[in-house]
Amino acid sequence: MRKVALVILVCLLVVSAVIFLRPKQISEGVYFGVYLPAAPFSIDSLREFENMTGAKLAIVMWFMQSTDSFPSDAVERVHSYGAIPLITWQPFLRGGENGYLLDYISAGGWDDYLREWAREAKKSGKTVFIRWAHEFNGYWYPWSVPANGQDPQKFVRAWKHVVDIFRQEKANNVQWVWCPYHLSNPDEPWNDPLLAYPGDEYVDWIGLDGYNWGTSQGWSEWLPFRSIYSSLIRIYSTAFPRKPIMIAEFASAEEGGDKAAWIEELPEALKDMPQIRAVVWFNTQKEADWRVNSSPQSLQTFRKIMENRIFLRGSAGLSDVSKRYKPPDNFWPSAGRIENMPFYVYSDYLSRSNHFYPTGWMGDYSDIQIEEACTENPYSGSTCIKVIYSAQSKQKYWAGVYWQNPPNNWGMMDGGFNLTRANKLVFWARGERGGERVQFKMGGIAGYYPDSAVATSGILTLTENWQRYEIDLKGKDLSYISGGFVFVVKAEAGYNPEGCTFYLDEIFYGN
């Protein structure tokens, strides 16, 4: 895990103290795993963790680089302990491949090394989870989509090439965990992880990484587990319904909230997301103190939740989960009626055709002013929206506003629209002076009633004149959308350090 400067990305993850329950789903249980700095080289560290927490480990995760040999001894030790290895295999540069690492792998540049791994994996005869090239939608790794020409198909080709070699060597005991980070950075249309999916025949598990950073970083906010994951679980389980989901890295910081309460909520959140069949706690002190024993209260609560029957004891049956997995039927809340197009977010001030409300204020929200009845040169009708961003507080260095339904709905109320007839989100925008840099999005609301999709325009540079923009929604599941529109502005250098003013009009879903 290596996360820095995720400033704008937290805007899609939301918090609410209000809970509106919907019917519980039946979960087959969740396997629990851990990353410990000393494991798997020290089995004693696993025993100490189990004794401290009351957990019975099913998965032991560790990191390996592209210069390492297959860890036959470690795999044997972990299996002898009663768990299954999860190897996060990181293809760092072996030569001068920077900028074209994925092409180099696809072209066979690592074939001898990969075959050696595959043969040793087969020889072990043990089930091994391999999480190759994880967090590929983040700029911080050389195998990422951003570092390889901004082309997700390069990742797809490299992934398939690696898996094909293991299959040629009959290493059928390896299960492949395809694992993006829960937020793409940069958050651009080409960096959508769904575009980098190699296909069901090349993936055994869908993995996801995501943390509650609390206020441990200047840009971060306190986020419950459900707010980090529920919309993503809906999106990924809908896109890949035959694949179980593994939370391959997660944990909570102490700063900014009640970590013990965060931990206490885990069993109920997992029961509400039965597509999650395994979770792996990142138990170390790094960017924050992620350990379960970061405080006596956190440890006490963690011991308590390990007694909950949602957590399976040990690894029995884990090897077969991906082979026999069946998704729950009719799981997600439905909006019912399919809406006709165009479907407006904003047409004119107080227009009856408006369906969403600008109530989801985020980040340095005190720096934002919105005038919904602005008459300064509207594109259409008698009014437009005027947004003034002062960039004065510079606490989080970003701010944004969600248009929601109903007002103030962070996924805790049933309010989604079925917009499946749409294939794009259209809006008109202009800057006061030109050069204003703004990002626009739709979807991504989490909570108990999560949105079924998320999409972004990427960062746009506005002009003084009205321009039409579109967010492509083709292929998105638009069956439940309560977060109809979002803008995000940043105060960082290169964006809007002195603030900005911009205008919006004619925001609608269309076909």
C-alpha positions as CSV (number, residue, x, y, z in Angstrom):
1,M,0.0,0.0,0.0
2,R,1.3,3.4,-1.0
3,K,-1.2,6.2,-0.9
4,V,-0.3,9.9,-1.2
5,A,-2.1,13.0,-2.4
6,L,-5.5,11.5,-2.9
7,V,-7.0,14.9,-2.4
8,I,-9.9,15.0,-4.8
9,L,-10.8,11.4,-4.7
10,V,-12.3,11.2,-1.3
11,C,-15.2,13.4,-2.5
12,L,-17.2,10.3,-3.6
13,L,-17.1,8.7,-0.1
14,V,-19.7,10.0,2.3
15,V,-20.7,9.8,5.9
16,S,-24.0,9.9,7.7
17,A,-25.1,9.2,11.2
18,V,-28.6,8.4,10.1
19,I,-29.3,4.8,9.2
20,F,-32.4,3.5,7.4
21,L,-32.3,-0.2,7.5
22,R,-33.2,-2.5,4.6
23,P,-33.7,-6.2,4.8
24,K,-30.6,-8.2,5.8
25,Q,-29.3,-10.7,3.3
26,I,-28.0,-14.2,4.1
27,S,-24.2,-14.3,4.0
28,E,-22.3,-17.6,3.8
29,G,-19.7,-16.0,6.0
30,V,-16.5,-14.1,5.6
31,Y,-12.9,-15.5,5.7
32,F,-10.6,-13.3,7.7
33,G,-7.0,-12.6,6.8
34,V,-4.1,-10.4,7.9
35,Y,-1.0,-8.7,6.7
36,L,1.7,-8.6,9.3
37,P,5.2,-7.2,8.6
38,A,6.9,-10.3,10.0
39,A,4.7,-12.9,8.3
40,P,5.0,-15.4,6.8
41,F,8.6,-15.5,7.7
42,S,7.7,-15.7,11.4
43,I,4.9,-18.0,12.2
44,D,5.1,-16.8,15.8
45,S,3.8,-13.5,14.7
46,L,0.6,-15.2,13.4
47,R,0.1,-17.0,16.7
48,E,0.6,-13.8,18.6
49,F,-2.0,-12.0,16.4
50,E,-4.5,-14.8,16.9
51,N,-3.9,-14.9,20.7
52,M,-4.2,-11.1,20.9
53,T,-7.4,-10.9,18.8
54,G,-9.2,-14.2,19.1
55,A,-9.1,-14.4,15.3
56,K,-8.6,-17.7,13.4
57,L,-6.8,-16.8,10.2
58,A,-7.8,-18.0,6.8
59,I,-5.5,-15.9,4.8
60,V,-1.9,-14.6,5.3
61,M,-1.0,-11.8,2.9
62,W,2.5,-10.5,2.1
63,F,4.3,-8.5,-0.6
64,M,6.9,-9.8,-3.0
65,Q,8.8,-8.0,-5.8
66,S,9.7,-9.0,-9.3
67,T,13.2,-10.0,-8.3
68,D,12.1,-12.5,-5.8
69,S,11.8,-16.3,-6.4
70,F,8.6,-18.2,-5.7
71,P,8.4,-18.5,-1.9
72,S,8.0,-22.3,-1.7
73,D,9.0,-22.5,2.0
74,A,6.7,-19.7,3.0
75,V,3.8,-21.2,1.2
76,E,4.4,-24.5,3.0
77,R,4.6,-22.7,6.4
78,V,1.4,-20.8,5.9
79,H,-0.5,-24.0,4.8
80,S,0.9,-25.9,7.7
81,Y,-0.4,-23.2,9.9
82,G,-3.9,-23.7,8.4
83,A,-4.2,-20.6,6.2
84,I,-3.9,-19.9,2.5
85,P,-1.2,-17.5,1.2
86,L,-2.2,-14.3,-0.6
87,I,0.9,-13.1,-2.4
88,T,0.9,-9.5,-3.5
89,W,3.3,-9.9,-6.4
90,Q,4.6,-6.4,-7.4
91,P,6.1,-6.2,-10.9
92,F,8.6,-3.5,-10.2
93,L,11.1,-2.6,-12.9
94,R,13.7,-5.3,-13.6
95,G,15.5,-3.2,-16.1
96,G,14.9,0.0,-18.0
97,E,11.2,-0.6,-18.7
98,N,9.9,2.6,-17.1
99,G,6.9,3.9,-19.1
100,Y,6.4,0.7,-21.1
101,L,6.7,-2.0,-18.4
102,L,3.3,-3.6,-19.4
103,D,4.2,-3.7,-23.1
104,Y,7.6,-5.3,-22.1
105,I,5.9,-8.1,-20.1
106,S,3.3,-8.7,-22.9
107,A,6.1,-9.0,-25.4
108,G,7.7,-11.8,-23.5
109,G,10.5,-9.8,-21.7
110,W,9.8,-11.6,-18.4
111,D,8.8,-15.0,-19.7
112,D,11.7,-17.0,-18.3
113,Y,11.1,-15.5,-14.8
114,L,7.4,-16.0,-15.0
115,R,7.8,-19.6,-16.1
116,E,10.1,-20.2,-13.2
117,W,7.5,-18.9,-10.8
118,A,4.7,-21.0,-12.4
119,R,6.7,-24.2,-12.2
120,E,7.6,-23.7,-8.6
121,A,4.0,-22.8,-7.8
122,K,2.8,-26.0,-9.5
123,K,5.4,-28.0,-7.6
124,S,4.1,-26.7,-4.3
125,G,0.8,-28.3,-5.0
126,K,-0.9,-25.9,-2.6
127,T,-3.6,-23.3,-3.2
128,V,-2.0,-19.9,-3.6
129,F,-3.8,-16.6,-4.2
130,I,-1.7,-14.2,-6.4
131,R,-2.6,-10.6,-6.4
132,W,-0.5,-9.5,-9.3
133,A,0.0,-5.8,-10.1
134,H,-2.5,-4.5,-7.5
135,E,-3.8,-1.0,-7.4
136,F,-3.2,-0.5,-11.1
137,N,-5.5,2.5,-11.2
138,G,-3.2,4.6,-9.0
139,Y,-0.2,6.6,-10.4
140,W,2.2,5.4,-7.6
141,Y,3.2,2.1,-9.3
142,P,5.2,1.6,-12.5
143,W,2.7,-1.1,-13.6
144,S,-0.2,1.3,-13.3
145,V,-2.4,2.4,-16.2
146,P,-1.4,6.0,-15.6
147,A,2.3,5.0,-16.0
148,N,1.8,3.0,-19.2
149,G,0.4,5.4,-21.7
150,Q,-3.0,5.8,-20.0
151,D,-4.1,2.7,-21.8
152,P,-6.0,0.1,-19.7
153,Q,-5.7,-2.4,-22.5
154,K,-2.0,-2.6,-21.9
155,F,-2.8,-3.8,-18.4
156,V,-5.3,-6.3,-19.8
157,R,-2.7,-7.8,-22.2
158,A,0.0,-8.0,-19.6
159,W,-2.4,-9.7,-17.1
160,K,-3.5,-12.2,-19.7
161,H,0.0,-13.0,-20.7
162,V,1.1,-13.7,-17.1
163,V,-2.0,-16.0,-16.5
164,D,-1.5,-17.8,-19.8
165,I,2.1,-18.7,-18.8
166,F,0.9,-20.2,-15.5
167,R,-1.7,-22.2,-17.4
168,Q,0.8,-23.4,-19.9
169,E,2.9,-24.7,-17.0
170,K,-0.2,-26.3,-15.5
171,A,0.0,-24.2,-12.3
172,N,-3.7,-24.7,-11.7
173,N,-3.4,-24.4,-8.0
174,V,-3.0,-20.6,-8.4
175,Q,-6.0,-18.4,-8.0
176,W,-5.8,-14.9,-9.5
177,V,-7.0,-11.8,-7.5
178,W,-7.6,-8.8,-9.8
179,C,-7.4,-5.8,-7.4
180,P,-7.9,-2.1,-8.1
181,Y,-7.7,0.6,-5.4
182,H,-11.1,1.8,-4.4
183,L,-10.5,5.3,-5.9
184,S,-8.7,6.0,-9.2
185,N,-5.9,8.5,-9.2
186,P,-5.9,10.4,-11.5
187,D,-9.7,10.2,-11.6
188,E,-10.1,10.3,-15.4
189,P,-12.4,8.4,-17.7
190,W,-9.5,6.3,-19.2
191,N,-8.5,5.2,-15.6
192,D,-11.8,3.5,-14.8
193,P,-10.8,0.0,-13.5
194,L,-13.6,-1.6,-15.3
195,L,-11.8,-0.9,-18.6
196,A,-8.8,-2.9,-17.3
197,Y,-10.7,-6.1,-16.5
198,P,-9.2,-9.0,-18.4
199,G,-12.3,-11.2,-18.4
200,D,-13.9,-13.7,-16.2
201,E,-11.8,-16.6,-17.6
202,Y,-8.7,-14.8,-16.3
203,V,-9.8,-13.8,-12.8
204,D,-10.9,-15.9,-9.8
205,W,-11.5,-13.2,-7.3
206,I,-12.3,-9.5,-7.5
207,G,-10.1,-7.7,-5.0
208,L,-10.5,-4.2,-3.6
209,D,-8.2,-2.1,-1.4
210,G,-9.5,0.9,0.6
211,Y,-8.9,2.5,4.0
212,N,-10.5,4.8,6.5
213,W,-7.8,7.4,6.7
214,G,-9.8,9.5,9.2
215,T,-8.1,12.9,9.5
216,S,-4.6,11.4,9.5
217,Q,-3.9,13.2,6.3
218,G,-4.7,16.8,5.3
219,W,-7.0,15.7,2.5
220,S,-8.8,12.9,4.3
221,E,-12.1,12.5,6.1
222,W,-13.6,9.9,8.5
223,L,-15.3,7.2,6.5
224,P,-17.3,4.2,7.8
225,F,-16.6,0.8,6.1
226,R,-19.9,1.0,4.4
227,S,-19.2,4.4,2.9
228,I,-16.0,3.2,1.4
229,Y,-17.3,0.0,-0.1
230,S,-21.0,-0.3,-0.6
231,S,-21.3,1.6,-4.0
232,L,-18.2,-0.2,-5.3
233,I,-19.5,-3.6,-4.2
234,R,-22.7,-2.9,-6.1
235,I,-20.8,-1.8,-9.2
236,Y,-18.3,-4.6,-9.2
237,S,-20.8,-7.4,-8.3
238,T,-23.1,-6.2,-11.0
239,A,-20.4,-6.0,-13.6
240,F,-18.8,-9.4,-12.6
241,P,-21.7,-11.3,-10.9
242,R,-19.9,-14.7,-11.0
243,K,-16.9,-13.5,-9.0
244,P,-16.6,-13.4,-5.2
245,I,-15.1,-10.3,-3.7
246,M,-12.1,-10.0,-1.4
247,I,-11.2,-6.8,0.5
248,A,-7.5,-7.4,0.1
249,E,-6.3,-4.5,2.2
250,F,-8.4,-2.5,4.7
251,A,-8.0,-0.9,8.1
252,S,-8.9,2.3,10.0
253,A,-6.8,5.1,11.4
254,E,-7.5,6.4,14.9
255,E,-7.5,10.1,14.1
256,G,-10.8,11.9,13.4
257,G,-13.3,9.5,14.9
258,D,-14.0,6.4,17.0
259,K,-12.0,3.5,15.6
260,A,-13.6,1.1,18.1
261,A,-17.0,2.0,16.8
262,W,-15.7,1.7,13.2
263,I,-14.6,-1.8,14.0
264,E,-17.8,-2.6,15.8
265,E,-19.9,-1.8,12.7
266,L,-18.0,-4.3,10.5
267,P,-20.1,-7.5,11.1
268,E,-23.4,-5.7,10.2
269,A,-21.8,-4.0,7.1
270,L,-20.5,-7.4,5.9
271,K,-23.8,-9.0,6.4
272,D,-25.3,-6.4,4.1
273,M,-22.7,-7.1,1.4
274,P,-22.7,-10.9,1.1
275,Q,-20.7,-10.7,-2.1
276,I,-17.7,-10.1,0.1
277,R,-16.3,-13.5,1.0
278,A,-12.9,-12.5,2.4
279,V,-11.3,-9.5,4.1
280,V,-7.6,-8.9,4.9
281,W,-6.7,-6.4,7.6
282,F,-3.5,-4.4,7.0
283,N,-2.0,-4.6,10.5
284,T,0.9,-2.3,10.7
285,Q,1.9,1.2,11.5
286,K,2.7,3.1,8.3
287,E,1.0,6.2,7.0
288,A,-1.3,5.9,10.0
289,D,-1.5,3.4,12.9
290,W,-3.6,0.7,11.1
291,R,-3.1,-1.9,13.8
292,V,-6.1,-3.4,15.5
293,N,-4.3,-2.7,18.8
294,S,-3.7,0.9,18.1
295,S,-5.6,1.6,21.3
296,P,-7.0,-0.6,24.1
297,Q,-10.6,0.2,23.0
298,S,-9.9,-0.8,19.4
299,L,-8.4,-4.1,20.4
300,Q,-11.2,-4.9,22.9
301,T,-13.8,-4.2,20.2
302,F,-11.9,-6.2,17.6
303,R,-11.8,-9.2,20.0
304,K,-15.5,-8.9,20.4
305,I,-16.3,-8.9,16.6
306,M,-14.1,-11.9,16.1
307,E,-16.8,-13.8,18.1
308,N,-19.4,-12.9,15.5
309,R,-20.5,-15.8,13.4
310,I,-20.1,-13.8,10.2
311,F,-16.3,-14.5,10.5
312,L,-15.5,-18.1,9.5
313,R,-12.9,-19.9,11.6
314,G,-9.9,-20.9,9.6
315,S,-9.6,-21.6,5.9
316,A,-11.9,-24.7,5.4
317,G,-13.6,-24.4,2.0
318,L,-11.8,-21.2,1.0
319,S,-10.0,-22.9,-1.9
320,D,-13.4,-23.7,-3.5
321,V,-15.2,-20.4,-3.0
322,S,-14.4,-19.0,-6.5
323,K,-15.5,-22.3,-8.1
324,R,-18.9,-22.6,-6.4
325,Y,-19.7,-18.9,-5.9
326,K,-23.3,-17.8,-6.7
327,P,-24.4,-14.2,-6.4
328,P,-27.4,-13.4,-4.2
329,D,-30.7,-12.9,-6.1
330,N,-32.4,-9.5,-6.3
331,F,-30.0,-8.0,-3.8
332,W,-29.7,-4.3,-4.5
333,P,-32.5,-1.7,-4.0
334,S,-34.3,-1.0,-7.2
335,A,-35.7,2.3,-8.5
336,G,-38.6,0.5,-10.3
337,R,-39.9,2.8,-13.1
338,I,-37.6,3.5,-15.9
339,E,-37.4,7.3,-16.5
340,N,-37.9,8.9,-19.9
341,M,-35.2,11.1,-21.4
342,P,-34.1,13.8,-21.2
343,F,-34.1,13.6,-17.4
344,Y,-33.0,16.9,-15.8
345,V,-30.7,17.7,-12.9
346,Y,-31.2,21.4,-13.6
347,S,-33.2,23.1,-16.3
348,D,-34.1,26.4,-14.7
349,Y,-34.5,27.7,-11.2
350,L,-37.4,25.9,-9.4
351,S,-38.3,24.1,-12.6
352,R,-40.6,21.1,-12.1
353,S,-38.3,19.1,-14.3
354,N,-35.4,19.4,-11.9
355,H,-34.9,16.0,-10.0
356,F,-31.9,16.5,-7.8
357,Y,-30.9,19.0,-5.1
358,P,-27.4,20.6,-4.4
359,T,-27.3,19.5,-0.8
360,G,-24.2,17.4,-0.6
361,W,-21.5,19.8,0.4
362,M,-18.0,18.4,0.8
363,G,-14.4,19.2,1.6
364,D,-13.8,22.9,2.4
365,Y,-17.4,23.6,1.7
366,S,-17.4,27.0,3.5
367,D,-15.4,28.2,0.5
368,I,-18.3,27.5,-1.8
369,Q,-21.3,29.8,-2.7
370,I,-24.0,28.6,-5.1
371,E,-26.6,30.8,-6.7
372,E,-29.2,28.7,-8.4
373,A,-31.2,31.6,-9.8
374,C,-28.3,33.5,-11.5
375,T,-29.5,35.6,-14.4
376,E,-26.0,36.5,-15.7
377,N,-26.0,35.3,-19.3
378,P,-27.7,31.9,-18.9
379,Y,-27.2,29.4,-21.7
380,S,-30.9,28.6,-21.8
381,G,-34.0,29.8,-20.1
382,S,-34.0,32.6,-17.6
383,T,-31.5,31.3,-15.1
384,C,-28.3,29.3,-14.6
385,I,-26.2,28.2,-11.7
386,K,-23.3,30.4,-10.5
387,V,-20.6,28.8,-8.4
388,I,-18.0,30.9,-6.5
389,Y,-15.1,29.1,-4.9
390,S,-12.9,31.3,-2.7
391,A,-10.2,28.8,-1.9
392,Q,-9.6,30.7,1.3
393,S,-9.6,28.1,4.1
394,K,-7.1,25.7,2.4
395,Q,-7.6,23.0,5.0
396,K,-8.4,20.1,2.6
397,Y,-7.5,22.1,-0.5
398,W,-10.7,20.9,-2.3
399,A,-14.4,21.3,-2.2
400,G,-17.4,20.0,-4.0
401,V,-21.2,19.7,-4.1
402,Y,-23.4,16.8,-4.9
403,W,-26.9,17.1,-6.4
404,Q,-28.9,14.5,-4.5
405,N,-32.3,12.9,-4.3
406,P,-33.9,13.3,-1.8
407,P,-32.0,16.3,-0.3
408,N,-29.1,15.4,2.0
409,N,-29.2,11.8,0.9
410,W,-25.8,10.1,1.4
411,G,-27.2,6.7,0.6
412,M,-29.2,6.3,3.8
413,M,-32.6,6.9,2.2
414,D,-34.3,5.3,-0.8
415,G,-34.1,7.9,-3.5
416,G,-32.5,6.4,-6.6
417,F,-33.8,6.9,-10.2
418,N,-33.8,4.3,-12.9
419,L,-32.0,6.1,-15.7
420,T,-31.2,3.0,-17.9
421,R,-32.4,4.8,-21.0
422,A,-29.6,7.3,-20.7
423,N,-26.2,6.9,-22.4
424,K,-24.7,10.2,-21.4
425,L,-24.8,13.1,-18.9
426,V,-24.9,16.4,-20.7
427,F,-24.1,19.8,-19.2
428,W,-23.2,23.3,-20.3
429,A,-20.4,25.2,-18.5
430,R,-18.4,28.4,-18.7
431,G,-15.8,30.1,-16.6
432,E,-15.9,33.8,-15.5
433,R,-12.5,34.4,-17.0
434,G,-11.5,31.1,-18.7
435,G,-8.9,28.7,-17.4
436,E,-11.0,27.5,-14.4
437,R,-10.2,23.8,-13.8
438,V,-13.2,21.8,-12.5
439,Q,-14.1,18.1,-12.4
440,F,-17.6,16.8,-12.9
441,K,-19.1,13.4,-11.9
442,M,-22.2,11.4,-11.4
443,G,-23.1,8.6,-9.1
444,G,-20.8,7.1,-6.4
445,I,-23.1,7.7,-3.4
446,A,-22.6,4.9,-0.9
447,G,-24.4,3.9,2.3
448,Y,-27.4,1.5,2.6
449,Y,-28.8,2.6,-0.8
450,P,-25.7,2.8,-3.0
451,D,-25.6,4.2,-6.5
452,S,-25.2,1.6,-9.2
453,A,-22.6,3.6,-11.2
454,V,-20.0,6.2,-11.1
455,A,-18.5,8.2,-13.9
456,T,-16.3,11.3,-14.4
457,S,-15.5,13.9,-16.9
458,G,-12.0,14.2,-15.6
459,I,-10.5,17.6,-15.0
460,L,-11.9,20.1,-17.5
461,T,-10.5,23.6,-18.3
462,L,-13.4,26.0,-18.9
463,T,-13.6,28.8,-21.3
464,E,-15.3,32.2,-21.1
465,N,-18.0,31.0,-23.5
466,W,-20.6,28.4,-22.9
467,Q,-19.4,24.9,-23.9
468,R,-21.3,21.6,-24.1
469,Y,-19.7,18.7,-22.2
470,E,-20.7,15.1,-22.0
471,I,-19.9,12.2,-19.6
472,D,-20.1,9.0,-21.5
473,L,-22.4,6.5,-19.7
474,K,-22.5,3.7,-22.2
475,G,-22.2,0.4,-20.6
476,K,-22.9,1.7,-17.1
477,D,-25.6,0.3,-14.8
478,L,-27.8,3.3,-14.4
479,S,-30.6,1.4,-12.6
480,Y,-30.3,3.3,-9.3
481,I,-28.9,6.8,-9.2
482,S,-29.4,9.2,-6.3
483,G,-26.2,11.2,-6.8
484,G,-27.2,12.9,-10.1
485,F,-24.4,15.4,-10.5
486,V,-21.2,16.5,-8.8
487,F,-18.6,19.2,-9.2
488,V,-15.2,19.3,-7.5
489,V,-12.7,22.1,-7.4
490,K,-9.1,22.1,-6.0
491,A,-7.0,24.9,-4.5
492,E,-3.7,23.3,-5.4
493,A,-1.2,24.9,-7.7
494,G,-2.1,24.2,-11.3
495,Y,-5.8,24.1,-10.5
496,N,-7.5,27.1,-8.7
497,P,-5.1,28.3,-6.0
498,E,-6.8,31.7,-5.9
499,G,-10.3,30.3,-6.3
500,C,-12.6,30.6,-9.3
501,T,-16.1,31.4,-10.5
502,F,-18.0,29.3,-13.1
503,Y,-21.5,28.8,-14.4
504,L,-23.6,25.7,-15.2
505,D,-26.8,25.2,-17.1
506,E,-28.9,22.6,-18.8
507,I,-27.7,19.6,-16.9
508,F,-29.5,16.4,-18.0
509,Y,-29.3,12.7,-18.7
510,G,-30.0,11.9,-22.3
511,N,-29.7,9.4,-25.1
